[in-house]
Amino acid sequence: MTAPSVTIVGAGLAGSECALALARAGVRVVLLEQKPVARTPAQTSDSLCELVCSNSFRGAALANAVGLLKEEMRRLGSEVMATAELTRVPAGGALAVDRERFSAAMTEKLRAHPLIEVRSELVERLPDARPLVVATGPLTGDALARDVARRIGEERLAYYDAIAPIVSSDSIDESKVFRASRWDKGETEEDRNAYVNAPLDEAQYKAFVAELCAAQKVAPESFEDVRYFEGCLPIEVMAERGEMTLAFGPMKPVGLTDPRTGRWPFAVVQLRAEDAAETAYNLVGFQTRLIRGEQERLFRTIPGLEQCEILRYGAVHRNTFLRAPLLLDATFQLKAEPGLYFAGQVSGVEGYVESAASGGLVARFILERLAGREPVLPPPTTAHGGLVAQLSRNPEDYQPSNITFSHLAPWVPAVGANGKPVRLQKRAKYEAMAERALADLDGWLRLASEPARAPAVPTPRAHAEP
């Protein structure tokens, strides 16, 4: 018999995770990647699994949904999470990586694996091979996107995302900034001092916002319908919504005490290290569509950044994704074409972690079908189950979303001795939901490994206060 083979288009986070999971299970993979033949506008290197936006995988605590998702991925044997741990840089309560080391390590894993064949070619139409995984990311090429649109019978959907600028650490005036993580988070002193914070007083903040609103932006083309992702709005769009919007958003000073004053500043710009050597920092939450000259002018009005050297300018890029609730089944497979799967942001998930997780899920689903079994879906109480559930919601106006606890099955409070529900504070509830998720994940892993197929998803149960 011929050994099973899977073709994957795209070697970003989703495609790389999917490829390595399949190969680890003994399945041969043909990985089609356009680099170095071509790059998207957001890509700057020929490495595979490139992080084109932030270098952060976001919060690490189990009390937030993305922290739970990462822990679930670790338990599922995620290569992305393993590599992130090996290349991490200090980031307080978040998991951030040295982006170059991370991509280099993932590239080495992919190219060195004997069951993975990496082919460099520009894919402009879907290959005929099945199973086929399309993991081309948010900047799927126009020709391939048109081919997909022809198959699904509707126009592609696109919104616009923005990336934050990166500055040289040597150009930051250390005498005007202070190092701290919000609420002094982190297990080590290095983590607690992971962020560079540029404080602004009220006058400086309001002047910055006024200049930001008046600054020249890159205008969209007349044919473009600009629909920003709410979780990654350009700072100028936020500023236009109200003078204090940024102060309650990326410039919020909450939990950051300036050691020189002993108080929280009126507003703050946070910078996070891009690499282990801390040679470069990105402006956290400062994604922008300002023209380059305006970026230099405005960012140099921030205390401590008066002489900042911008290594990468903020920019706007297009995201292309499927209307998942109408097109995909619960296994990320195209309803109208069995054997054709979509993973990562093109499938309708949002974020680095969510994209990699979807690639891992698709690999598991394919492996089940190659073994002649229908996949067992992850429980709806888990973060992975939440990813699956989100892809079936709001079919008429679907928008990508980062994982949140609202994607998981609702928490069912236990009934106390007085006959009333036992209510938990928000953090305690989220921690209890995480405990429930990990227990159910372990049960799912045992179920999915059994030859006989039982009902796929358990019913959410009541939990008492932990």
N, C-alpha and C positions, 0 to 999 in steps of 0.2 A: 504494500500500500504506500501511496505517496504521503510523505509527512505533511501535516497541515501547515499552511502559510497564510499570513495576514499582511495586507498592504496598508500602510499608514501614510497619509499625505500631511506633512508638516511636523517639524521637529522642535516645536516649542514645548511648554510645560506639559500640556495634555498629551501630545504625541510622544514625547520622550518617556513620560510615566507609563503610558500604554505599551510602548515598545518593550521597555525593560521588564514589565510585569509579564507580558506574553513570553518573552524569551526565557525568563526565569522558570516558566512552566514548561519549557521545551518546545515552544512553537516558533517556527522560523518567521522572521519579520523582514519585509522589504519597506524601508523607511525612505520616502521621497521628500527631499528638502531642497528648496530653490537656492539656498546659499551654496557656493559663492557665485553662482550664475546670476542671481538677482537678489535684491533686498527690498524690504518694504521701507517707506519713508522714516519709520521709527527705529529701524535697526542700524547699528553702527559697527558690528563685528561679524565675522564669519563663524563664530562659535554657535553650537547648537544650544537649545534651551536658554536663549538670551533673555535677560530681564530688561525690557525696553523702557519701563516706567520707573517706579520706585524700586529700592533694593530691600523693601520690607515685606515680610509675610504676615505682618500685622500682629495683633495681640497673642500672647502665649498662655494666658490664664484660662482655665477651664470655665470660668464664670462668663466668658464671652464665647459666642458661637464659633468664631473662626479658630479660637484656641482649642475648642472641643474637636472641630474638624481635623485639625493637625494631629491631635492625639489619636483619633481614629485612624488616620492615615498611617501613623507609625505602627499601629497594631496590625494594619493590613500589609506591612512590609514596603511602604512607599520609598522608592529610591530618591525622589525629590526631597522628602523630609530628611532622609539619612544624609544626603549631600548638603542640605541646608545647615544641619547641625555641625558638619565638619568645616563649613566655611562661614560660620556666623560671626558677626561683629557686635559690639555692645550696643544695645538699643533699649535699655530700661526694661519695661514690661512687654516688649515686642520681640519677635524673631526677625532679625535683619541679617543679610549676608553680604560678603564681599562679592559683588556681582561678577567680576571677571573670574575669580577663583571658582565660584559656583558653576558658571557656564563651562569653564574649562574642565572641571571635574565631571560634569554630566556628559560633555562631549567625549571624554576619554572612555567613560562607561559604555556609551552607545557604540563608538567605533571599535572598541576592543571586544565586544561580545561576539562570539563565533556564530550566533544564530541571528544577528542583526546585520543586514546589508544596507548601508546608507548610500543612496544614489542622489547625486546632485543634479537636479533638473527642474525646470519650470513647468509645473503642471497647469495646463489651461483647460483641461476637461477631465471629468472623473474617469479614472481607469476602470476597465471592465472587471478586474479581479474582485473576488468576494471571498471572505469578508473584507470590506474596505472601511477604513476609519478616516474621516475627514477632520483634521485637527489644525486647520490653517490659520486659526487665530482671528483677532479683530480686524486685521488688514488683509483679508482674503483678496487675492488678485482679481481684477475686473473680469478677465476672461473666464476664470474658474467660477466666480460668483454668478456670471451670466449663465453658465452651463448648469449650475445648481438651481438657479431660478427657473430655467426651462423645465427641469425635472419636477420641481415642487409646484409649478403652476401658478406662482405668484411672484411679485416683485420682491427683491431682497429688502430688508429693513436695515437702516443704518442710523446711528447717532454719533455724536462727536465727543471724544474723550480728550483730555489734555494732560501733559506731563510737566513735572516741576523742573526748574533749573538746578544745575549743580555748580558749586563754586569751589575754587581752590582753598584749601585750609590755610595756606600761607598768606592769603590775602585778607583773612579775618583779623580784626583788631581785638585781641584777647582782653585788652584793658577795659573794653566797653561791653563785654558779654559775660555770662556766667554759665557754668556747666551744672546741669541737674536734670533728672528725669522727673516727670510729673508725679507728685505725691511721694517723691523720693523712692520710686519703685526700683526693684532689682535686688538680687541676692548678693551681689558683690559691689564693692565701691565703684568698680569700672562701669557696671550697669547703672548704678545710681547717678553717675556723672556722664551718661551716654549722650546727652543732647547739649548742643551749644545753643544758648538762649539769648536773643537780642531783645532787650526790654525797650518799650516805648512808653513815654508818658502820654497824657491825654492829648496835648497839643500836637505832638509828633504823630500820634495815631490818626487823628482827624485830618491832618495835613496830608498824610500818606493816602488815606482813602479818597480825598478830594482829587489829588493828582492821579490816582489810579483810575478814577471814573473818567477823567478828562484825557487820559493817555490814548495814543493811537494803537488800534488793534488790527490784527490781520483779518480782513473782511472775508466772509464766505463768498463763494461764487454764487451767481444769481440762481443757478439751478439746484443749489444745495439746501436741503431742509435740515437746519441745525437743531439737533435734539440731544442736549448734553445728558450724561448720566448724573443723577442727583448726588451720588456719592463721590463724584470727582469733578465738581464744577470749577471752571476757571475763577481765579480770585476776583477778576474784574466783574464777572457775572454776579458773584456773591455781593460785591461792593455796591453794585447797582440796585440791589434789593433793599438796601438800607444802610445808613452810616455805621450802625453797630453790628451788622451781620458778621463781619470778619472777627470782631472781638468776642463773639459767641461761637465762632467756628475755628479755623486754623490758627487764629491769633489769640485765642483765649488764654488768659494768664493763670487760670485756676490750678492750684496745686504746685505752683512754681514760685518759690520764695527767693527773691534777689538777696544774696548774702550781704550786699552793701547797704541795703535799706531795711532788711528784715521784713519786707512786705512783698505782696504780689504786685508786679507792675500793672499799669493800666491795660497794656497789651504786650504780646511777645511774638517774635518770629523764632520758631524752632528749626535747628539744622541738625541733621542726622548723618553720621559717618557713612560713606559709600564703600569704604574698603577697610581691611584690618589695620592698615598702616595709617588710617585717618588722613590721607592726602587730599581728600575731597569730601564735601558735604552737600546734601541736597536740602532745599528749603521745603520743609514738611508742609504739605497741603497747598503749596504755591504754584500749582499747575496754572498755566496762563496761555493766552493767545495774543499777548502784547507783541508788537514788532520788536526786533532785537535791540534797536537803539533805545527804545523806551524801557526795556527790561534793565539795561545798564543804568540808565538815568534814575529810575525809580528805586531799584534795589540798593543803589548807593546812597539813598537817603535814610536807610535803616541803620541805626547805631551799631557800629562794629563792622559794617559792610561798605563803608565809604570808599574803600579801594578794592572792592571785591573783583576777582577775576572769574568770569563766568566760563566754565569749562563745557557745559552743555546748556543751551538755551531752552526755555520752556517752549512747548509747541502743541499744536492741535492735531489730532489724527482721527481718522474715521474708524468706527467699529462696525463690522458687518455681522449680523446674527440671524438665525432662523426664528420664525414665530413658533417656538417649540411646542406649545400646547396643541396646536393644530397639526403639526407635522411629525413629531417624534413620539414614540411610545416610551414606556417607563424604563426601557433599557437603552435609551439614546439612539434607537434604530429608527430609520425613516419608515413610517407606517406603510407607505405605498411601495416600498422597495426593500424587502427583507435582505439582510446581509450588508446594508449600507448604513454605517453609524456616523454620528457627528459627536465630537468631544471638544472641550475647551470653550472659549468664548464664542466661537461661531455657532455652537449648539445653544447658546442662550444663557450660559452661566456667566458670572462676573468675578474677576479677581484671580490672582496668581494661584492661591491655595485651592479655590473652587475649580479652577481649570485643571490643575494637576489631579485633584480628587476625581473629577469626571473621567479623566483618562484612565485612572486606575479602575474605576467602576466598569467602564466599557471593556477593558481587558478581561475582567472577571466574567462579564456577561458573555463575551465571545468564547471564553474557555468552556463555560457551561454548555453552550450550544455545540461547540466542537466535540464535546463528550456525549452529545445526544440527549442533553437534558435541558429543560426550560429553566432559565435563571431564577434563583430565589432573590427577591428584592430585599435591599437592606430595610430594617424596621423603620417605620415612620418616626420613632422616638429618637433615632440617631441623626447626626448631622448629615451623613451620607443619604439617609432616607429623606432628609429635608431638601437636599439638592434635587432628588428625584421628584418630590412633591411640588417644588416650586416650578418645575418645567411643565406642569399641567394646569397652572393657575392663570387667570386673566387672559383667555385666548384672544379676545377682541382687541386688547390694548396691552400686549405683553411687553415688559421691559426687563432687562437683566437686573439682577440684584445680588449683592454680596450675601453670604449666608447669615441669617439671624435666627434667634430662638423662635421667632414667629413661624419659621419654616418647618419646625418640628411639630410632632403631635402635641396637642395642648396638655398642659400640666393638669392632672386631676388630683386636687387636694384630698387628703384623707379626712375622715370625719372624726372629730374629737369625742370625748366622753359626754360633752353637752349636746351632741347631735349636730353640731355646726362644723363646717369645713375648717380645717387647720390652715390658716393663711400664713405664708412665708414672706419675708422681705424679699425684694427683687434679687439681690445677690444670692441669698440663701436658696431661692427658688431656682435660679440658673445653675447653681452648684449641684442641687439635687437633680435637675434635669440632665446635667452632664454625667452624674453618677448613674442615673437610669440608662442613659444612652450607651455608656461603656459596657454596662452589664448586658444590655440587649445586643450590642455589637458582638460580644463574645458568644452569646447564644446563637446569633446569626452565622457566625463563622463555623460553629460546630454543626449547625443545620446544613449549611451550604456544602460541607465536606462529606455529608452522608450520601450514599448512593440513592436512597429513596427520597422522593420529593414530598415534603409536607407542605401545608398551607404557607404561603410566602411571608406574610406579614402578621405579627401578633397584634392583638388589640391593646391600646394603651391602658395601663392599669393605675389604680390609685396608689399614691406614695405618701407615707407619713413624713414628718419633718425629720431630716437626718440628724 
